[in-house]
Amino acid sequence: MQEAVLQQLAQDTGRFLLARKLFLVTAESCTGGWIAKVMTDVAGSSQWFERGFVTYTNEAKEELLGVHGELFEAHGAVSLPVVMEMALGALKQSHAQVAVSVSGIAGPGGGSEEKPVGTICFGWAWGSIRWADRQHFPGDREAVRRQAVIRALEGMRELVGQ
């Protein structure tokens, strides 16, 4: 069921991007490239998918996406300010016009009272339209990550106005 949802969301996003001659870039942490994988599962995705960054460590987020170290100290890697910086950094480091980013705690460990396992933050950017969202998903690591990919793509649909 969820595989069909992922496929439909990716196809819808791809059609929108292609119709407007836009390219997408992803900046992923806890999803480990799963968003990019789903997007490139769509035949012809090279016409609208530009690249993906998997930046699992804070150092990778800093080096590849330009996320400022002060943000990690002030907010943590799983935060709205960090995912917005990730999305904007991905745009700067690519030729894409649209970005989605994700950072979270998929589990089974790593959670805290403030940020329990299942806490995921998302960022989306397209021109002057930018927003971030925080969600909490139930389940094991696989379930949390899958739900994060679905939410990232749903956010893409919201971003591009479908």
C-alpha positions in Angstrom: 0.0 0.0 0.0 2.6 2.5 1.0 4.8 1.6 -1.9 2.0 2.6 -4.2 1.6 5.9 -2.3 5.3 6.6 -2.7 5.2 5.8 -6.4 2.2 8.1 -7.0 3.7 11.0 -5.0 7.0 10.7 -6.9 5.2 10.5 -10.3 3.0 13.5 -9.5 6.0 15.6 -8.3 8.0 14.6 -11.4 5.1 15.6 -13.7 4.9 19.0 -12.1 8.6 19.6 -12.2 8.9 18.5 -15.8 6.0 20.7 -16.9 7.7 23.8 -15.4 11.2 22.7 -16.4 12.4 22.7 -12.8 14.9 20.4 -11.1 14.8 18.9 -7.6 17.6 18.4 -5.2 17.3 16.4 -1.9 19.3 16.8 1.3 18.8 13.8 3.5 20.0 12.6 6.8 17.9 9.9 8.5 16.3 8.7 5.3 19.7 7.9 3.9 18.9 8.7 0.3 15.4 7.0 0.3 13.7 10.2 -1.1 16.2 10.4 -4.0 15.7 6.6 -4.6 11.9 7.0 -4.8 12.2 9.9 -7.1 14.6 8.2 -9.4 12.5 5.1 -9.5 10.3 7.0 -11.9 11.3 6.5 -15.6 12.6 9.7 -17.1 13.5 11.3 -13.8 16.8 12.6 -15.2 14.6 15.3 -16.8 13.7 16.8 -13.4 15.9 15.2 -10.7 19.2 17.0 -10.4 21.0 15.3 -7.4 20.8 14.2 -3.9 23.0 14.7 -0.8 23.1 12.2 2.0 24.6 14.1 4.9 24.3 11.8 7.9 26.8 13.6 10.2 26.9 17.2 11.3 30.3 17.5 9.6 28.8 16.4 6.3 26.0 18.9 6.7 28.5 21.6 7.3 31.0 20.6 4.5 28.5 19.7 1.7 25.5 22.0 2.5 27.1 24.9 4.4 25.0 24.4 7.6 26.5 26.6 10.2 28.0 24.8 13.3 26.2 27.3 15.6 22.9 25.9 14.5 23.8 22.4 15.8 24.9 23.9 19.1 21.8 26.0 19.5 19.1 23.7 18.1 20.6 20.2 17.4 20.8 18.5 14.1 17.1 17.5 14.3 15.6 21.0 14.2 13.7 23.3 11.9 16.6 25.8 11.5 19.0 23.0 10.4 16.7 21.5 7.9 16.0 24.9 6.3 19.8 25.5 6.0 20.1 22.0 4.5 17.5 22.8 1.9 19.0 26.2 1.0 22.5 24.7 1.0 21.4 22.0 -1.4 20.1 24.6 -3.7 23.3 26.5 -3.6 25.4 23.4 -4.2 23.3 22.2 -7.2 21.6 23.4 -10.4 18.2 22.7 -9.0 15.4 25.2 -8.2 13.4 23.1 -5.7 14.7 21.4 -2.6 13.5 19.0 0.1 15.5 18.2 3.3 15.1 15.8 6.2 16.8 15.1 9.5 15.4 13.0 12.3 15.7 10.3 14.9 14.6 7.0 13.4 15.6 4.9 16.3 15.8 2.6 18.0 18.1 4.7 20.1 19.1 8.4 20.1 15.9 9.9 21.3 15.4 12.3 24.3 12.5 13.7 26.2 12.5 16.8 24.0 13.1 14.8 20.8 11.9 11.2 21.1 12.5 8.5 18.6 10.3 9.2 15.6 10.9 13.0 15.6 11.6 14.1 12.1 12.1 17.6 10.7 11.6 18.6 7.1 12.5 21.6 5.0 11.2 22.7 1.6 12.4 25.5 -0.6 11.4 26.9 -4.0 12.3 30.4 -4.8 10.9 32.6 -2.1 8.7 29.9 -0.8 10.3 28.2 2.2 9.0 26.3 5.1 9.8 23.7 7.6 7.8 21.2 9.6 8.3 18.8 12.5 6.5 15.5 12.8 6.5 12.5 15.1 6.0 9.1 13.6 5.3 5.8 15.4 6.9 2.5 14.8 10.3 0.9 14.3 13.2 2.4 12.4 11.8 1.2 9.0 8.3 2.5 9.7 9.6 5.9 10.9 11.8 6.3 7.8 9.1 5.2 5.4 6.7 7.7 6.9 9.3 10.4 6.7 9.8 9.8 3.0 6.0 9.9 2.4 5.7 13.2 4.4 8.7 14.7 2.5 6.9 13.9 -0.8 3.6 15.1 0.5 5.3 18.4 1.4 6.7 18.5 -2.2 3.1 18.2 -3.5 2.0 21.1 -1.1 5.0 23.2 -2.2 4.4 22.9 -5.9 0.7 23.4 -5.4 -0.8 20.1 -6.6 
